[in-house]
Amino acid sequence: MITRLTIGGDTNVVLDIASHLNTHPHFEAHLAVGPVPEHEIDLTYLANQRAIPTKGIPNLVNRIHPWVNLRAIVELYAHIRNGKYDIVHTHSSVAGVVGRVAAVLARVPVIVHHVHGWGLREDMSKILRTVYLGLERFCARFTDRLIAVSRPTLQKGLAYRICQEDKFVLIYNGIPLENFQQQIDKEKIYSELGLDPECKIVGMIGRLDKQKNPLDFIRAAAMTAKDYPNVQFLIAGEGSLRPECERLIDELNLASKFFLLGYRNDINKILPILTFTVLSSLWEGLPVVFQESMVAGKPIIANNIDGARDVIINGETGYLVTPHRPREMADRMLDLLNNNELCHTMGINVKQSSERFSCERMFKEIESLYAELLTNVSSEKTVSNTKYTEENSKVE
């Protein structure tokens, strides 16, 4: 289950896992998804392209709204009972709560929740924060295992007292490595995007929304361009902040320097033309773009948050910078733009550490987790039946 299939690493992971399981002799995977809001790009069609059986849940929305959430629980409960599922595997915060509640009510043998990142934000009110933590702690009680996508994500879960450490398992997101190791025609890509072939290109792959915080990247780009004119910037992604991004680009006189590419399904062709990657996110579990950039051999400059600390070795594979400090981000960009040898060395370092992020490794670890949990359920049933038989024998 996932709240919605839209642009984002969690969507990629869900589709990849479901596709793989449907080729496995021991599993059959179905998806339950909520509606995609009008201002977001609907990628539900990708599930249909991969022939993944998908059920739309009308009230599975990405916000806390008691009556709507209650209706979602009812809809999911009916769907689970009808499907007679052995495992319910939830993704995203709201689907994680209503999905797990529906699953436990339907007496599903195994319940797993995938934590792509905790939903706590700086601007959350005390009440909302308390509600969020309360719901996560409550649901963790009847969750067999919580999958954390990075070590900081797991550590945060323990710090928030979501559950005991033995309920967590660390499974890094996986990507198809071969997709980001292909040779491309760089001149053709430059021409298609309207880029200057004499410029170095710095890019961000991510949605134009509050979480990804693209405005800080634009501000840092303006500072960088003043000291290093022979550079252009791009963002591959779409979102609600696009009008604000366009206004800021105009205000900072970056029209010839900054390109908003919108949604792209060919990131594997965009990454090779970049000198390095930047991500200005304010919170993340482990963004897939980190892994894609690493496989492509691109150093990463990112805010020092959650999953970033798990994959970026500061000064060796990229730089970690302080959130909301575009000047600091600009300084690190200038370090790499002005030092080709440093940038090249970091690219080699980051590529060497990318092998652990293969899809195959992720699939094997999830299969093993499912098998372990299903075996535990089977063992418990055997013990329970043995006790029942012994008690009846005694009565007789």
Backbone hydrogen bonds, N-H to C=O, Kabsch-Sander energy under -0.5 kcal/mol:
donor,donor_aa,acceptor,acceptor_aa,energy
2,I,32,A,-2.0
3,T,91,H,-0.6
6,T,4,R,-1.0
12,N,8,G,-1.5
13,V,9,G,-2.4
14,V,10,D,-2.6
15,L,11,T,-2.5
16,D,12,N,-2.4
17,I,13,V,-2.7
18,A,14,V,-2.6
19,S,15,L,-2.5
20,H,16,D,-2.3
21,L,17,I,-2.7
22,N,18,A,-1.7
23,T,20,H,-1.9
24,H,21,L,-1.2
27,F,24,H,-0.9
31,L,53,P,-2.9
33,V,55,K,-2.4
34,G,2,I,-1.0
34,G,3,T,-1.0
40,E,37,P,-1.7
42,D,40,E,-0.5
43,L,5,L,-2.9
43,L,41,I,-0.6
46,L,43,L,-1.8
47,A,43,L,-0.5
47,A,44,T,-1.2
48,N,44,T,-1.2
49,Q,45,Y,-2.4
50,R,46,L,-1.6
51,A,48,N,-1.4
52,I,47,A,-2.8
55,K,31,L,-2.8
56,G,54,T,-0.5
57,I,33,V,-3.2
60,L,57,I,-2.0
61,V,59,N,-1.7
63,R,61,V,-1.4
65,H,63,R,-0.8
69,N,65,H,-3.2
70,L,66,P,-2.4
71,R,67,W,-2.0
72,A,68,V,-2.0
73,I,69,N,-2.0
74,V,70,L,-2.0
75,E,71,R,-2.5
76,L,72,A,-2.9
77,Y,73,I,-2.8
78,A,74,V,-2.2
79,H,75,E,-2.0
80,I,76,L,-2.9
81,R,77,Y,-2.6
82,N,78,A,-2.1
83,G,79,H,-2.1
84,K,80,I,-1.7
85,Y,80,I,-0.9
88,V,110,V,-2.3
90,T,88,V,-0.5
90,T,112,V,-2.8
91,H,1,M,-2.0
92,S,114,H,-0.8
96,G,92,S,-2.0
97,V,93,S,-1.5
98,V,94,V,-2.4
99,G,95,A,-1.8
100,R,96,G,-0.8
101,V,97,V,-2.3
102,A,98,V,-2.3
103,A,99,G,-2.1
104,V,100,R,-2.4
105,L,101,V,-2.1
106,A,102,A,-1.8
107,R,104,V,-1.0
108,V,103,A,-2.4
110,V,86,D,-1.6
112,V,88,V,-2.9
113,H,145,R,-2.1
114,H,90,T,-3.1
115,V,113,H,-0.6
115,V,147,I,-3.5
116,H,114,H,-1.0
124,M,121,R,-1.4
129,R,125,S,-2.4
130,T,126,K,-2.4
131,V,127,I,-2.5
132,Y,128,L,-2.7
133,L,129,R,-2.6
134,G,130,T,-2.3
135,L,131,V,-2.5
136,E,132,Y,-2.4
137,R,133,L,-2.6
138,F,134,G,-2.3
139,C,135,L,-2.6
140,A,136,E,-2.0
141,R,137,R,-0.8
141,R,138,F,-0.9
142,F,138,F,-0.5
142,F,139,C,-1.0
143,T,140,A,-1.1
144,D,111,I,-2.0
144,D,142,F,-0.5
145,R,111,I,-1.2
146,L,167,K,-2.9
147,I,113,H,-2.9
147,I,145,R,-0.5
148,A,146,L,-0.6
148,A,169,V,-2.7
149,V,115,V,-1.3
154,L,150,S,-1.9
155,Q,151,R,-3.0
156,K,152,P,-2.5
157,G,153,T,-1.9
158,L,154,L,-1.8
159,A,155,Q,-2.3
160,Y,156,K,-2.5
161,R,158,L,-1.1
162,I,157,G,-2.6
167,K,164,Q,-1.7
168,F,165,E,-1.7
169,V,146,L,-2.1
171,I,148,A,-2.3
171,I,169,V,-0.7
175,I,357,F,-2.6
177,L,175,I,-1.3
179,N,176,P,-1.6
180,F,177,L,-1.6
181,Q,178,E,-1.3
186,K,184,I,-1.2
189,I,185,D,-1.9
190,Y,186,K,-2.7
191,S,187,E,-2.2
192,E,188,K,-2.6
193,L,189,I,-2.1
194,G,190,Y,-0.8
194,G,191,S,-0.6
195,L,190,Y,-2.6
199,C,196,D,-2.0
200,K,230,N,-1.9
202,V,232,Q,-2.5
203,G,276,F,-1.5
204,M,234,L,-2.1
206,G,204,M,-0.6
206,G,236,A,-1.6
208,L,238,E,-0.9
209,D,207,R,-1.4
213,N,209,D,-1.7
216,D,213,N,-0.9
217,F,213,N,-0.8
218,I,214,P,-2.1
219,R,215,L,-2.2
220,A,216,D,-2.4
221,A,217,F,-2.3
222,A,218,I,-2.0
223,M,219,R,-1.7
224,T,220,A,-2.3
225,A,221,A,-2.7
226,K,222,A,-1.1
227,D,223,M,-0.8
227,D,224,T,-0.9
228,Y,224,T,-1.9
231,V,229,P,-1.9
232,Q,200,K,-2.6
233,F,257,K,-3.5
234,L,202,V,-1.8
235,I,259,F,-2.1
236,A,204,M,-2.3
237,G,235,I,-0.8
237,G,262,G,-0.7
241,L,208,L,-2.9
242,R,239,G,-1.5
245,C,241,L,-2.5
246,E,242,R,-2.7
247,R,243,P,-2.2
248,L,244,E,-2.3
249,I,245,C,-2.4
250,D,246,E,-1.9
251,E,247,R,-2.6
252,L,248,L,-2.1
253,N,250,D,-1.6
254,L,249,I,-3.0
257,K,254,L,-2.0
258,F,254,L,-2.5
259,F,233,F,-2.2
261,L,235,I,-2.5
261,L,259,F,-0.8
262,G,235,I,-0.6
262,G,237,G,-0.6
269,K,266,D,-2.3
270,I,266,D,-0.9
271,L,267,I,-2.6
273,I,270,I,-1.3
274,L,271,L,-1.7
275,T,201,I,-3.7
276,F,201,I,-0.7
277,T,299,P,-2.7
278,V,203,G,-2.6
279,L,301,I,-2.3
282,L,211,Q,-2.7
283,W,211,Q,-0.5
285,G,116,H,-0.5
286,L,116,H,-0.6
290,F,287,P,-1.3
291,Q,287,P,-0.9
292,E,288,V,-2.6
293,S,289,V,-2.5
294,M,290,F,-2.2
295,V,291,Q,-2.5
296,A,292,E,-1.9
297,G,294,M,-1.3
298,K,293,S,-2.9
300,I,317,T,-1.4
301,I,277,T,-2.6
302,A,300,I,-0.5
302,A,319,Y,-2.4
303,N,279,L,-1.4
304,N,321,V,-3.0
305,I,303,N,-2.1
307,G,284,E,-1.0
308,A,305,I,-1.7
309,R,305,I,-1.0
309,R,306,D,-1.4
310,D,307,G,-1.0
311,V,307,G,-0.9
311,V,308,A,-0.8
312,I,308,A,-2.3
313,I,311,V,-0.6
314,N,312,I,-0.8
315,G,318,G,-3.3
316,E,313,I,-2.8
317,T,313,I,-2.4
318,G,313,I,-0.9
319,Y,300,I,-2.2
321,V,302,A,-2.3
325,R,322,T,-1.2
328,E,325,R,-0.7
329,M,325,R,-1.7
330,A,326,P,-2.8
331,D,327,R,-2.2
332,R,328,E,-1.8
333,M,329,M,-2.0
334,L,330,A,-2.4
335,D,331,D,-1.7
336,L,332,R,-1.5
337,L,333,M,-2.4
338,N,334,L,-2.3
339,N,335,D,-0.5
343,C,339,N,-2.3
344,H,340,N,-2.4
345,T,341,E,-2.5
346,M,342,L,-2.6
347,G,343,C,-2.0
348,I,344,H,-2.0
349,N,345,T,-2.4
350,V,346,M,-2.7
351,K,347,G,-1.8
352,Q,348,I,-2.0
353,S,349,N,-1.0
354,S,351,K,-1.6
357,F,354,S,-2.1
358,S,355,E,-0.9
359,C,175,I,-1.4
362,M,358,S,-1.7
363,F,359,C,-3.1
364,K,360,E,-2.3
365,E,361,R,-2.0
366,I,362,M,-2.2
367,E,363,F,-2.8
368,S,364,K,-2.4
369,L,365,E,-2.0
370,Y,366,I,-2.7
371,A,367,E,-2.6
372,E,368,S,-2.5
373,L,369,L,-2.5
374,L,370,Y,-2.8
375,T,371,A,-2.3
376,N,372,E,-2.2
377,V,373,L,-2.0
378,S,374,L,-2.3
379,S,375,T,-2.6
380,E,376,N,-2.4
381,K,377,V,-2.2
382,T,378,S,-2.0
383,V,379,S,-2.4
384,S,380,E,-2.5
385,N,381,K,-2.7
386,T,382,T,-2.2
387,K,383,V,-2.4
388,Y,384,S,-2.2
389,T,385,N,-2.4
390,E,386,T,-2.6
391,E,387,K,-2.4
392,N,388,Y,-2.1
393,S,389,T,-2.3
394,K,390,E,-2.0
395,V,391,E,-2.1
396,E,392,N,-2.9
